[in-house]
Structures are given as C-alpha cells and as structure tokens.
C-alpha cells in the first residue's frame, strides 16, 4: 500500500515538473525497488557513515585489536581497576597554556576542569604557562574536585611526558590541596 502511494506521488510530482521539499523530494531523489532504498542520502558530514563489521559502532575509524587468544586470562586487577580507581587526572601543558581535568573512567565524563585559558584565571596571572600558573591550576582543580566529592584519582603520564617540572608542579599542587593522587610511572 505504502509503495503504491509513494510511486503514485512520485509520478505526479515528476509529471508536474516540480521538486518539493519534504517527503516527496526524498522519494524523488531515492530509487525504490521492492520497498528497499537503492541509494541512500549522504550523511550530515558529507561522507558516508562508517560502520564496523558487527554494525555496532558508527563513526569509528580505528578498530580495536582483537586478542589472538580469546581465552587468555585477564587478571582481577585489569578487570576491576576502572571501578576501584574511577577518576583519572589528565594534565596538558603547551607553550601558551596549562590545563588539567579529572575524568570518570567508566562514564568518560569530566568531573572537574581547570585551565589558564579560562576568564577567571587569565586575569590573575602574569603568564599562563609558567610554574606559578601550574600551581594555580592545581589549586583550582583541587577545589572544584572537592565540590564534586572527588578525593582520590590516579595519574599516568603520557608516553612523551616526563614527570618533572610543570607537570610535577600541577600534580604536587593538587596533592597539597587535599586530593590524593596515585602516580603510576612506567
């Protein structure tokens, strides 16, 4: 029934020489064959959506590595670390600014964020990327974390970062202001 209505409306629109917006224009752009769309409209971003083999994760372009041995033992610590230490600290330092955030591992939501690019911190600092700026970011992040009832977190530096200088100043400032940080150095 629906197919016959669409075909009749397509013929009417096509014969009239009009292209209207809405459902009829979609029908005119798409070809129907046995109730299936042969050519779908392009996605919002201008490229077709990428879907993994199992059709579960659209818009992901890197596939996770699958274990060669699916029966490989996973330790208790590996299975429970995200729940035992749910908050992680992320520190980013560039030549122009410093930013730090506390993120919940399971939900991936940022609980507290502080950076020298924010309006309230910009005005109080002479430089946005020196050691006093790092100390200020750590102090403000610790205050915001306490407001969100977060008192412990873990920190693992990125591969290219060394735990010294400005990064150490941010972490030490957070620890001095009442947040317990576990630092994992590899």
N, C-alpha and C positions, 0 to 999 in steps of 0.2 A: 504494500500500500504506500509506504513512505517513499519507496523507489519510484513508483509511478507518479507521485506528486512532484518529486524533485525533477524527474525527466520532463513532465509537462511544464513546470515553471521554467526550466532551462530553455525549452523550446520557445515559450512565449517571450522570454527576455531576449533570446538570440534573434528571433524573428523581428522583434520590435527594434533591435539595434541599440538597445540601452544596456548599460552596465551599471547596476545599482550597488551601493554598499550594503553590507549585511550578509544574510544567509544566501541570497541569490547570487551575489558576486562570488562567494566562496564556491558555490555549486558550479558556476561558470568557469572558474579557474581550475577546479579539480575534475578529473575524469573519473566517472563511476563505472565500474564493471562488476556486475553481480554483487552489488552492495558494498564493494570494497573501494577504498581510495587508492588509485594507482600512483598519483604524485601528491605528496603532502605539501602543505605550505612550509616555507623556510622558517627556521626558528627565529626567535626575537633577536639574537645576536648576529644573524646574517649567515651563520653556518649551521649545518645540520647537527642535531644533538648527538653526542657520542654516548653510546650505552655499552656497558661491558657485556661479556659473553652471557652472563647469567641475568641480564636485564635488570640489575639491581641498583646500579649507581650511575645516573646520568651526570654529565658534565665532569667526569673524572678522566684524566688523560694518562695517569701513571697507574699501572696495575701493580698490586702488591705481589711480592714474591711468594709463591706457594711453596710450602715445605716439600722437599723431595720425599720425606718420610712422614706421612700423615699421622703415624702412631708414635711419633717422637715424644719423649717425656718432657713436659713443661713443669718447671718447679713450682712449688707453692708460692714462693716469693714473686715469681714472674706473673702468676695469676692474680695475686692479691695486692701488689704494690700500688696500683691505681686507687684502691679503696682504703689502704692503710695510710697512705700519704696522698690525700686527694688534691692538694694545692701545690702548684709549681710556680717558681719565680722565673721571670724572663727579663733580662736586662739587655738593652740595646744602647750602644754608645757610638755616635758618629762624630765627625769633626765639628758639627754645628749644634747638636743637642744630645740630651740624655733622656731615656725613657725606661720605665720599669713597670711590670704588671704582674699580678697574681692571678693565675688561671686555674679553674677547677678541671682536673684531668678527665673525669668521666663525662661531664656535660659540655666541656670546652667553652665555658663562659668565663669572662673576665670579671673577677670579684672586685679588684682594686687596681687603679691605673694612676700613674703619676709621670709627668714629663716636664721638661723645661720649656716646651713649646706652648704650654697652657698659659692663659692670660694671667692667672693669679701668681704664678711663679716667675714669669718673664719680668714683671715689674720689679721684683725684689732682688734680682740677681744682676751682677755686673757682667758676667759671662755665662753662657748657657752650656758650656762643655768642660768646665774645669772641676777640680776636686770639691770646692765648696758647693757647686751645683749638684754634684753627685750626692753629697751629704744631705742636701736639702730634698732631693728626690727620694732618698731612702727614708727620711723622717716623715715626709708627707705620705708616702706609700704605707708606712707602718701605721700612721694614724687612720688612714682610710681602711686598712685591713682590720684594725681593731673595731671600727664602726660596723664592719660586715661580719664580725665574730669569727675572724680567722686569726689563729695564734701560732700555727705551725705551717711550714712549707718546705719544699725541697728545691734545690738548685743544682743543675748540671750545666756547666759552661758549654757553649758551642765548641765545635772542633777547632775553629780558628782563634777562639778567645783563650787568653791565659788568665788565670785567677790572680790578678795583681793590678795595682794601680787604681784606675777609676772603677772597674768592676768590683774590686775588693772593697773600695770605699762605699759603694752603694749597698753591698751586702752587709758590711760591718755596721753601717748606719741603721739598717733595718733591724739587725740583731740588738743594737744598743737601745733602740726604741721599743723593745718588748716583743718582737716577733721571733720565734725560734726557727732558724733556717738550718736545714741539713744540707751540707755542701758535698756533692759526690764528684770527686776528681778521678778521672780515669788514668 
